[in-house]
Amino acid sequence: MANPYEAHSKFVENLVAFPLQLATDPTWTVKAVFGVQAIDDQNLLDTDPNYIGGSIAYDDDFDAANNQLYLLEFCDKIDKPTEDYSCVFQEFDSWLQLQSQSSSPDDQYAINCDWETSIPIETDTFDQCFIAFSELTNSSAVTFDYEAKKVKSITIDTRVDSTLWSPTAEIDKDWRRTEEWSIAERSRAPEGANNFFITSIGFWYLDTFNNIVASALKASYIVVSCAALVILLSSRSLTLSLFSGSDFIMHFAHAYSMIPGKANKRLRTKHAILHMGPSVLGSAATTLSTAFIMQFCQISSAKRFATMMIMTMLAEAAEIITIGLVPPMYYILFPITAAVVVVDFYDIPSVLYPTAIPVSIVIIDH
């Protein structure tokens, strides 16, 4: 494997500790989130360097106290990140059983839990007892309002087959499967626990990648549409609007038409090639070299963008070659007329189109 970054990535994935890191590192784990709304209120237009992004929007309808059994059963429904993983509700249930049977229970248990033995416990006691447990265990899976003695959110770890290093198609497949399961489960969940969602950094990466692709496609549609509209308005030809090329060809066309007066075709062609050719070839060369380097990127979106750049340059190269091939062809095919060249605001003779109209792409210079 020639690419050292790709080789290192494969080496890390094959380490024995890699699956364990994916399952235990909070940066990579997949989480089911209760009590938080799946919204993003970040102001993307804020240019303040001290702006840290959006804020958590809690779900006021979340009610853990009245859905204890469902949340405990939920931990058994989802795939565990590791075989020995226990969700925060399972740990809480085990803690209640242990404390109720202990001859010297924790003071926090005695004060806040009213000697409850297991889930479910009294709803009036649940929040303060669960908060006391989360503080004793330093659990990061629970957020709460200490003053109001109210549990605000709970996260439960799960897993999917793909990782951040997986192809986007695999991540997308896992996301769709997870989303379908979540929709079905939310429809069965009781009130107060039916607004959960499942998220991970891999899904965030997939969303970012899809937005980049969508933005690129939208930009392409806008460019093509605007170019076709300009050609349609200037040439009044639907055929040219649909099938004509642009970019490098337009540069040559502009250079060809820059000589004022009735200069012959040879002089115009020479002027276009000498004055515009180096710039066009230099632009193509720098773009190709940049795209070639980007082919070694590890980010899939960058590699695909580089492939698109290379294909665009190859298409433009074909157009440049056409500039050199078309004039001789027309000398052979139509010896009475001059060569076909690219230029602005001339007439297409009837041999090419049924009507002679002013165009901005292709003309025959007599």
N, C-alpha and C positions, 0 to 999 in steps of 0.2 A: 504494500500500500504506500504510494508515493507521498501522499499528503500527510505531514506529521500531525496536524490537528485532528484529522479523521482517524489516524492510527491511535492517537492518544484517547480519543473518544471511545473507540472500540475496546481499547485496553481497560478503561475504567468500567465499561459496561460488563466486562467479563470478570471483574473482581468479585470475590465472594461477598464482600461487604456492600456491594452496590445495591442489591435488592433491599437490604436492611436500611440503607440510607434513604432510599425512596419511600420506605414505609414509615420511618420514624422522623425524618427531617421535616419540620413544619413547612419549609419552603417548597417541598415537592409533593406532600401528601394531598390526596383528594379528600374533600371535606363536605359533609352534609351539614348545612347551616340552618338552625332554627332561630327565629326571633329577629332576623335582619331582613330588610327589604332588598330585593335584587335590583337596585338602582344605582346609578352613578351621577352624583350631583356636582362633579368637579367642573369648575369653570375653565374650559380649554382656552379661552381668550385672555385669561389673566396672565400678564407678563411679569408680575412681581416675582423676583427671584426667591423671596421668602415664602411664597405660596406653596403649601404642602399638599394641595389636592383637596378632594372632597371629604365629607364626613360620613360616619356610619348613620344610616337611617334605620332605626329600630322598628320592628313590627309590633305595634301596640296590641294587636290581636293575639299575640303568642301567649299561651297560658300553660306553663309547664306543670303547675300544681294540679290541674284537673286532667292532665294527660300523661300521668306518670307511667301507667301500664303500657300505653302505646309507645312512648319513647323507649321504654325498656325492651319491648318487642322489636322496635325498629332496629336496635343494635344487632339483633339476630338475623334480620332480614337482609341487610347489606353485606357485601363481601368484606371480610376483615383484611386490613393491610398486612398483618402477620398472624400466625396461628395463635399466639399467646396474647393478642391484643384484647383489651376490655375497654369498652366505651365508658364515659364518665358516669352514666347511669348504672351500669353494671358494677362499677367500682363503688358507687354510692350505696347500692343495695348490699354488697358484701360488707361494707363498712358498718352499716346499720346492724346487720346480723352479728358481726364481731363485737361491736360495742354493747349490744343488748345482752350478750352472753358473758361479757367480761366482768370480772369481780372488781376491776378498777377502771371504769370507762373514762374517756377524755372528758374534761370539764365542759368543753364546747358541746359535746353530745348531750350531756346531762342538762345543760342550760337551755339549749336551743331545740332539741329533738323530742322532748317529752317522752323519752324512753320507748320510742317507736322501734319495732323489730325488723321491718323490711318494707319494701315498696309494695303497695301504695301506703303512704302515711296521710294523716289528716291534712287537708288543703291549707288550713290556717297555720300549720306547723311547717309545711314543706319548704317554703322560701327561705326562712331563717335557718332551718336545718341544713338545707342544701348549700347555702352560702357559707355556713360555718365549715362544712366538709370541704368545699372548694378552697377555702382559705388555709385549712390545715394541710391540704395536699398540694397547695400552690398550683392548682389546675389552670391551665391556659385555655381549657375548653369551655369555660363559663365566664360570662360577664354579668354584672349585676349592679343595681342601684343600692348602695349600702344604706343610705338614709331611709329610703322607702322600703327596704327589705324585700326587694323584688328581683327575681331572676330575669335578666333581659335577653340573653341569647345563650345557646348551647351548640357546640360543634361536635360532630361525630366523624371520626376518620374512616375512610373506606379506600378502595383501590380500583384501578382499571388496568387493562393489559398494556396500554401504550404508556410511553414516558415522553419527556420533553425532547428526547433525542429521536423519537420515532418519526417516520414520514407523516406528513400532514394528513394523508388519507387514512392512516390508522387512528390518529388522534380524532379526526372527524367521525370515524366510525364509532369510536368509544363514546364520544360526546352525544351522538344521536341516540345510541343505545341507552345511555344514562338518562338523557332527557325524556325519552319515551317511558322509561321505568318511573321516573320522577312524576311525570304527568299522571300516570296510572295510580301511583301510590298516593299522590295528593288528593285524587278523587275519592279514595277510600279512607283517608285520614280523618279523624274527628276535628270539629271546630277547635281552633286554638293551636293546632299542630299541623295544619294543612297548607302552610305557605313556605315550607322549607325549599331549599334549592341545593344543588351539588355543584361544586366549583373546584378548580385547581389551576395552578400556574400553566399547565399544559393547555387547558381550555382557553385561558387568557391569550396564550401565544397563538392558538388557532384563530381566535377572534381577531387579533391584530393582523395576522397573515391574510385572512379573508377580506378585511377592510382595505389592506394594501392592494390586493388583487382587484377588488371592486372599484377602488379609486383609479387604478390604472386603466381599467376597462372604460370607466366613465370618461376619463380624459381622452382616451382614444376615440370614443364615440363623438365627443365634442369636436375634436380636431378634424375628423373625417367629415362630419356633418357641416362644419363651417367651411372647409375646403370645397366640398361639393356645392354648397350654396353660392360661394364666390364664383366658382367656375360656371354655374348655371346662370347667374345674373350677368356675368361678363360675356359668355358665349351664346347664351340662349339655346344651348344644346343639351338635352337630357342624356344623350349617349356619352358625351364628354364628361358630364357631371358624374356619371356612374362608373366609367371605366378609365378615366385619365389618371395618370400618376402625378406626383408633385415632388417637393423637397429639392433634391439635387437637380432634377430635371428643370425645375423652375429657375434655379440659379443660372444654368446654361442658357435658358430661354431669355432671361433678363440680359445676360452678357451679350448674347447674339443680337438683341435689338437695340443695344446702346449706341451703336454707330449711326449717326444721323445721315439722312440723305439716302441715295440709291446705291449704296455699296453692294457689290456682288456677293453671292453666297459664299464663295471661297474666302473672301476677306472677313466676312462676318463669322464664319465657322472658325477660322484661325484666331480671330480676336476672342471668341468665347472660350476656346480651348486654352489659349495661352494665359488669359487673364483670370479665368474662373477655375480652370482645371487644377492648378496647384492647391488652391484653397479647398476645393471639394475633396481631392485626394487626401490632403492633410487632415481634414475633418474626419473622413472615413477611417484613416489609419489610427488616429488617436482614440476614436470611439471603439474600434476593434481591439486595440491594445488594452483599454480599460475593461472592456467586457471579458477579454481573455483572463485577466487577473481575477476578476470577480467570479469566474467559474470555479475557483478554488475556495470560495467562501463556504462556511458551514451552515449559514442561514439559508434555508430553502428559497425564501423570497428573493434574496440577492442573486442566487444562482439562476433562478428563472428569469429575473430581469436581465441578467447578462445574456442568457440565451436569446431573449427577445431582441436585445440590441444587436447581437451577431446576425440574426436572421434579417433584421431590418437593413443592416449594412450590406449583406449579400444581395438583398433585393435591390438596393440602390446601386450596387455594383453592376447588376444586370441591366439596370436602366442606363448607366453610363456606357456600358458596352453597346447597348442599342443605339446610342447617339452616334457611335462610329460605324455601325452596320447599316443603319437605315438609309443614309445618303447613297452609298454604292448600290444598294438594292433598287432604289428608285431610278438611278441612272440606267440600270439594266432593264427594269420592268417598264419604265416610262421614259424612253430616251428623248421624247419631244419636250418634256418639261424638265425643270431642274430638280434638285434633290429635295426630299422632305426634311425639314428641320423644325426645331422647336423655337417659337417666337411669339410675341404678343401681337394681337389685333391685326390679323391678316385674314384672307378668305381661303376656305377649303374648296378646292375645285370639285366639280361634280363627279369626277372619277372616284373620289373617296366618299362623298356624301351626296345625297340627291339634291340638296340645295346648298348654295354658296352663302355662308354666313360668317360674320366676324367671330374669331375665336381667340383664345389666349394660350392654347397649348400646342397645336400642330398646324403648320402651314406649308404651303409649297411656294418657295421663293422663285419667281420667274426670272 
